Amino acid sequence: MHPQMLYSGTAAAVAARRMRTILGAVLGRDGWMKRSHEVKLLNTSSGDTVKIGDISYKLKTPRNPELVPVKHISDFVPQAVAQHLRWIMQKDLLGQDVFLIGPPGPLRRSLAMQYLELTKREVEYVALSRDTTETDLKQRREIRAGTAFYVDQCAVRAATQGRVLLLEGLEKAERNVLPVLNNLLENREMQLEDGRFLMAAERYDKLLEEHTKEELDSWKIVRVSEDFRVIALGLPVPKYKGNPLDPPLRSRFQARDIYYLPFKDQLELLYAAGPNIAAERVSQLLSLATTLCSQESANLGLPDFPVDNLLNGVNVLNVFPMMSSQQLVQRLYPYHSMLGKDGCSAVETVKNNINTLFCICCVQIHQMNNQVPAGTKEPRPPNSCHDFISTPSHSQLIADMMQSHMVKDMCLIGTKVLHTHTYTNAVYGELLLQCNLVLYVSGLWQIDDC
């Protein structure tokens, strides 16, 4: 195709100019070029400064260092993560609250925690659920020594102490709970149950010019810190189950779509986590995960693959390279237990289209010596408890559980039969005895509809 010159005034030139204007607004001043952003910590005479690309944030010394997140920032920060952090920093400097929306997984929370650790900000965290009430966010009434009084909760503490309020699971909260935060988000004002009134810093400072602080205290007016911010985390509804946000509440936030990391960034993380694994094998595992998270797979009714857990799976695979890819996929994505015949066929088709690595037969793991988290006492050797009769299938299951316990939490699932609960408890008990861990049981029950 030969290049053509677009003369000004022609329809093609007008269309090209419009496209440049639209894309310039969408892509930013960099236009078509995608700039790389580097996270830097600068030590200057005026204080420490964090710089992400061309955005700088001057650090403040936290009054409660124990409330600042730690150990969330890794040595390698992917460019996609740096861009998200830069965007959050922009909104923070503008005094705006943000809403990170995306598919299920720890990425959104990890981004928020990385930013708070990077900027040394104190956090007030609350996980919302359908049982969350207004008192869990504002004030709760307690009785001590026969006297009833109000205790500030996360939203009030964050507003008065200049912390960041981290709300996770907005789609789980009832529709009448979050609107109590509307006025706090928009005007930085809130009427409390004990008679106090939270007021924005600007209006409070103006009143302070005409009145003394003792007068404002007598009027029960409390200043909201100018450093107070809200970071909300949620899932897109619909597609996922939950309550959609009310338009007035949604308009209080600056939203950003936090999707899975790009294939290239994710691949670099997996390569670094699995140096003992063939690069082709890691690439095919990531290809399978990406395919199962695509829109085509969603149209077939397939649940999303837990892409964020793939890093933990590669850590296990790096220690046990003889494990088949099929075993790892079954552990991360047990489709035989949660999908019907058609769904299992669709997943098998996807696996066969990627490569034949997933057709490798399972390898039995009998005896291997590896370090796993354990208690402080001397661990008990296997098969030393006379109350538990071990079989080859039990030994294989406990070995698989030991591998998962080495890197992350786990969940045992099975068919709905009478003795499943007793069986899983016995297997868990044997694992805990071998690792010398303490068991705390919490039973969750669901009453079936008659």
C-alpha positions in Angstrom: 0.0 0.0 0.0 1.5 3.3 -1.1 1.6 6.3 1.3 -0.8 9.0 0.4 -0.7 12.7 1.3 -3.9 14.0 3.0 -4.7 17.5 1.8 -6.2 19.8 4.5 -9.9 20.2 4.1 -10.5 16.8 2.5 -12.8 14.3 4.3 -9.9 12.0 5.0 -7.8 14.8 6.5 -10.7 15.9 8.7 -11.2 12.2 9.9 -7.5 11.8 10.6 -7.4 15.0 12.6 -10.4 13.9 14.6 -8.8 10.5 15.3 -5.6 12.2 16.5 -7.7 14.5 18.9 -9.7 11.5 20.3 -6.7 9.3 20.7 -4.6 12.1 22.2 -7.2 12.6 24.9 -7.4 8.9 25.6 -3.7 8.0 25.4 -2.5 11.1 27.1 0.1 13.6 25.9 2.4 10.8 24.8 0.0 10.0 22.0 0.8 6.8 20.3 3.9 6.2 22.3 3.7 4.1 25.4 6.2 5.4 27.9 7.9 3.3 30.5 7.6 4.4 34.1 10.3 3.7 36.7 9.6 3.7 40.4 12.3 5.7 42.3 12.9 6.7 45.9 14.8 10.1 46.0 16.6 11.3 49.1 16.8 15.1 49.1 17.5 17.8 51.7 13.8 18.6 52.0 12.8 15.0 52.6 12.3 11.7 50.8 10.3 11.7 47.6 8.8 8.8 45.6 8.8 9.4 41.8 6.9 7.3 39.3 7.7 8.5 35.8 7.1 12.2 35.9 4.9 12.2 39.0 6.4 12.9 42.4 5.1 12.4 45.9 6.8 13.8 49.0 6.8 11.3 51.9 5.6 12.1 55.4 6.6 10.3 58.6 3.7 8.1 59.7 2.5 8.6 63.3 1.6 4.9 63.5 4.2 2.9 61.5 2.4 -0.4 62.5 -0.5 0.6 60.2 1.7 1.0 57.1 1.7 -2.1 54.9 5.0 -3.8 54.4 6.5 -6.5 52.2 4.1 -5.9 49.3 6.6 -4.3 46.9 8.8 -6.7 45.0 12.2 -6.0 43.5 10.8 -6.3 40.0 7.8 -3.9 39.3 6.1 -4.7 35.9 5.3 -1.8 33.7 1.6 -2.4 34.0 1.9 -2.2 37.8 4.0 1.0 37.5 1.3 2.6 35.3 -1.4 1.7 37.8 0.6 3.1 40.7 1.3 6.3 38.7 -2.4 6.7 38.1 -3.3 6.2 41.8 -0.6 8.7 42.7 -2.0 11.3 40.3 -5.5 10.9 41.9 -4.0 11.1 45.4 -2.2 14.3 44.6 -5.5 15.7 43.2 -7.3 14.8 46.4 -9.6 12.3 44.7 -10.9 8.9 45.9 -10.3 5.9 43.6 -12.2 2.7 42.7 -10.2 -0.2 41.4 -12.5 -2.5 39.5 -11.5 -5.8 37.9 -11.9 -9.6 37.9 -11.5 -11.7 41.1 -8.0 -12.0 42.5 -5.5 -10.3 44.8 -4.1 -7.9 42.1 -6.4 -5.0 43.0 -5.6 -5.3 46.8 -1.9 -5.8 46.0 -1.8 -2.6 44.0 -3.4 -0.6 46.8 -1.1 -2.1 49.4 2.0 -1.5 47.2 1.0 2.2 46.8 0.4 2.6 50.5 3.7 1.0 51.3 5.5 3.1 48.7 4.1 6.3 50.1 4.2 5.2 53.7 0.5 5.8 54.3 -1.4 4.4 57.2 -4.4 2.2 56.2 -7.8 1.3 57.7 -8.9 -1.9 56.0 -12.5 -3.2 56.0 -13.8 -6.2 54.1 -17.4 -5.6 53.2 -20.0 -8.3 53.2 -23.8 -8.5 53.2 -23.6 -8.6 57.0 -21.8 -5.2 57.1 -23.9 -2.5 58.7 -23.7 1.2 59.2 -22.1 0.9 62.7 -19.2 -1.1 61.2 -18.2 1.9 59.2 -19.1 4.9 61.5 -19.4 4.2 65.2 -20.2 1.2 67.4 -21.8 1.4 70.8 -20.0 -0.5 73.5 -20.5 -1.0 77.3 -17.6 -0.9 79.7 -17.9 -0.8 83.4 -21.6 -0.3 83.2 -21.3 2.8 80.9 -22.4 2.9 77.3 -20.3 5.0 74.9 -19.5 5.2 71.2 -16.3 3.9 69.6 -15.0 5.2 66.3 -14.8 2.7 63.5 -12.6 2.5 60.4 -14.2 5.4 58.4 -14.1 7.8 61.2 -10.6 6.9 62.3 -9.3 7.3 58.8 -11.0 10.6 58.3 -9.8 12.2 61.6 -6.3 10.6 61.6 -5.5 11.3 57.9 -5.3 7.6 56.9 -6.4 5.8 53.8 -9.7 3.9 54.0 -9.5 0.7 52.0 -12.9 -0.8 51.2 -12.8 -4.2 49.6 -15.9 -6.0 48.2 -18.2 -3.1 47.3 -20.4 -5.4 45.3 -21.1 -7.5 48.5 -22.5 -4.7 50.6 -26.2 -4.0 50.9 -27.4 -1.0 49.0 -28.4 0.9 52.1 -25.0 0.6 53.8 -22.6 2.5 51.5 -24.7 5.6 51.0 -23.8 6.6 54.6 -20.4 7.4 53.2 -21.8 9.6 50.3 -21.4 12.9 52.2 -18.0 11.9 53.6 -16.8 11.1 50.1 -18.2 14.2 48.4 -18.0 16.9 51.0 -15.8 15.3 53.6 -18.6 15.8 56.1 -20.5 13.3 58.4 -22.8 13.5 61.3 -21.8 11.0 64.0 -24.0 9.2 66.5 -22.3 10.7 69.5 -23.2 14.2 68.4 -19.9 15.2 66.8 -19.8 16.5 63.2 -16.9 15.8 60.8 -16.1 18.9 58.7 -13.8 19.3 55.7 -10.3 20.7 56.5 -10.9 23.9 54.4 -14.1 24.8 56.0 -12.8 24.0 59.5 -9.7 26.2 59.0 -12.0 29.1 57.9 -14.0 28.7 61.0 -10.8 28.6 63.0 -9.9 32.1 61.7 -13.0 33.5 63.4 -13.4 31.2 66.4 -11.1 29.5 68.8 -10.4 25.8 68.8 -12.1 25.5 72.3 -15.3 27.0 70.8 -15.2 24.5 67.9 -14.6 21.6 70.3 -17.6 22.8 72.4 -19.7 22.7 69.2 -18.4 19.1 68.7 -16.9 19.9 65.3 -14.1 17.7 64.3 -11.6 18.4 61.5 -11.3 15.9 58.6 -7.6 15.6 57.6 -6.6 16.7 54.2 -4.7 13.5 53.8 -7.8 11.4 54.1 -8.4 9.2 51.0 -10.6 6.3 50.1 -9.5 3.4 47.9 -12.4 1.0 47.0 -12.0 -2.4 45.4 -14.8 -4.2 43.6 -15.9 -6.5 40.8 -17.8 -5.5 37.7 -21.5 -6.2 38.2 -23.0 -7.7 36.0 -20.8 -10.5 34.8 -20.0 -11.3 38.4 -22.6 -11.7 41.2 -23.2 -8.8 43.5 -25.0 -5.5 44.0 -24.4 -2.8 41.4 -23.2 0.5 42.8 -25.7 3.4 43.1 -25.0 6.1 40.5 -24.6 8.8 43.2 -22.0 6.7 45.0 -20.3 5.6 41.8 -19.8 9.3 40.8 -17.8 9.9 43.9 -14.9 7.8 42.7 -12.3 7.9 39.9 -12.5 4.4 38.5 -9.8 2.3 36.8 -10.0 -1.1 35.2 -7.5 -3.4 36.8 -7.3 -6.5 34.5 -4.8 -9.3 34.7 -1.2 -8.4 34.0 -0.1 -8.4 30.3 1.1 -11.7 29.0 4.7 -10.5 28.7 4.9 -9.2 32.3 3.2 -12.3 33.7 5.6 -14.5 31.7 8.7 -12.7 33.2 7.4 -13.2 36.7 6.8 -16.9 36.0 10.2 -17.3 34.5 11.8 -15.8 37.5 9.8 -18.1 39.9 10.6 -21.3 38.0 14.2 -21.4 36.8 14.2 -25.2 36.9 11.2 -25.4 34.5 11.4 -25.4 30.8 10.4 -22.0 29.3 8.1 -23.7 26.8 6.2 -25.4 29.6 5.7 -22.2 31.6 4.5 -20.4 28.4 2.0 -23.1 27.7 0.6 -23.0 31.2 0.1 -19.2 30.9 -1.4 -19.6 27.5 -4.0 -22.0 28.9 -4.8 -19.6 31.8 -5.1 -16.7 29.5 -7.4 -18.6 27.1 -9.7 -19.7 29.9 -10.0 -16.1 31.0 -11.0 -14.9 27.5 -14.4 -13.7 26.4 -14.8 -16.8 24.2 -14.4 -19.1 27.2 -16.8 -16.9 29.2 -19.4 -17.3 26.4 -19.1 -21.1 26.9 -19.9 -20.7 30.6 -16.4 -21.5 31.8 -15.3 -19.9 35.1 -12.2 -17.7 35.1 -8.8 -19.4 35.6 -7.1 -18.1 38.8 -4.2 -16.5 36.9 -2.8 -15.0 40.1 -2.4 -18.5 41.6 -0.3 -19.6 38.7 2.7 -18.1 40.4 2.3 -20.3 43.4 1.8 -23.3 41.1 5.0 -22.6 39.3 6.8 -22.4 42.7 5.6 -25.9 43.4 6.5 -27.0 39.9 10.0 -25.6 40.4 10.6 -27.8 43.5 8.8 -30.8 41.9 9.7 -30.7 38.2 8.5 -34.3 37.8 4.9 -33.2 38.4 2.8 -33.2 35.2 1.2 -30.0 33.9 -2.1 -31.9 34.1 -1.8 -32.3 37.9 -1.0 -28.6 38.3 -3.9 -27.5 36.2 -6.2 -29.9 38.1 -5.0 -28.4 41.4 -5.5 -24.8 40.3 -8.6 -25.3 38.2 -10.5 -28.5 39.3 -12.9 -28.4 36.4 -13.9 -32.0 36.8 -15.4 -31.2 40.2 -17.1 -27.9 39.3 -18.2 -28.3 35.6 -20.5 -30.6 33.8 -19.8 -32.9 30.8 -19.9 -30.1 28.3 -17.7 -27.8 30.4 -15.1 -30.5 30.8 -15.1 -31.1 27.1 -14.6 -27.4 26.4 -11.6 -27.3 28.8 -10.1 -30.4 27.3 -10.4 -28.9 23.8 -8.6 -25.8 24.9 -5.8 -27.9 26.4 -5.4 -30.0 23.3 -5.3 -26.9 21.1 -2.4 -25.5 23.1 -0.1 -28.4 23.2 0.3 -32.1 24.2 2.2 -31.3 27.4 -1.1 -31.6 29.3 -1.5 -35.2 28.1 1.5 -36.4 30.2 0.4 -39.1 32.7 0.4 -38.3 36.4 3.6 -39.1 38.3 3.3 -40.8 41.7 5.4 -39.0 44.4 6.4 -41.5 47.1 9.3 -40.1 49.2 10.9 -36.7 48.8 12.6 -34.4 51.4 11.5 -30.8 51.3 11.0 -28.0 53.8 7.4 -26.9 54.5 6.0 -24.6 57.2 5.6 -26.4 60.5 5.2 -25.9 64.2 7.9 -25.4 66.8 7.9 -29.0 68.2 9.4 -32.0 66.6 7.2 -33.2 63.7 5.7 -36.6 63.9 6.8 -39.2 61.3 4.3 -40.5 58.8 2.2 -43.6 59.6 2.9 -43.3 63.3 -0.7 -42.7 64.4 -2.7 -45.9 65.0 -6.0 -44.0 64.6 -5.3 -43.2 61.0 -5.0 -46.1 58.5 -3.1 -44.9 55.5 -3.6 -46.2 52.0 -1.6 -45.4 48.9 -4.4 -42.9 47.8 -4.2 -41.3 51.3 -0.4 -41.0 51.0 -0.7 -39.4 47.6 -3.3 -37.0 48.8 -1.3 -35.9 51.8 1.8 -35.5 49.6 -0.2 -33.2 47.3 -1.5 -31.3 50.3 2.0 -30.9 51.6 3.1 -29.4 48.3 0.2 -26.9 48.4 0.9 -26.1 52.0 4.5 -25.3 51.1 3.4 -22.2 49.1 -0.1 -21.2 49.9 -3.5 -22.0 51.5 -5.6 -24.8 50.1 -9.2 -26.0 49.9 -10.3 -29.6 49.8 -13.5 -30.2 47.7 -15.4 -33.4 47.0 -18.7 -34.9 46.3 -21.7 -34.3 48.6 -21.9 -37.5 50.5 -22.5 -38.3 54.1 -18.9 -39.2 55.2 -17.1 -36.5 53.2 -16.8 -34.2 56.2 -15.3 -36.9 58.4 -12.9 -38.0 55.7 -11.5 -34.5 55.0 -11.1 -33.9 58.8 -9.1 -37.2 59.1 -6.8 -36.3 56.2 -6.4 -32.7 57.5 -5.6 -34.1 60.9 -2.9 -36.4 59.6 -1.3 -33.5 57.7 -1.4 -31.2 60.7 0.1 -33.9 62.9 3.0 -34.5 60.5 3.6 -30.7 60.3 2.9 -30.2 64.0 0.4 -27.5 63.4 -2.6 -26.4 65.5 -6.1 -27.0 64.1 -8.9 -24.5 64.6 -12.2 -25.7 63.4 -15.0 -23.4 62.2 -18.0 -25.1 60.7 -20.0 -23.4 57.9 -23.4 -24.8 57.2 -26.1 -24.1 54.6 -29.7 -25.2 55.1 -31.0 -26.8 51.9 -34.4 -25.7 50.6 -37.1 -28.3 51.2 
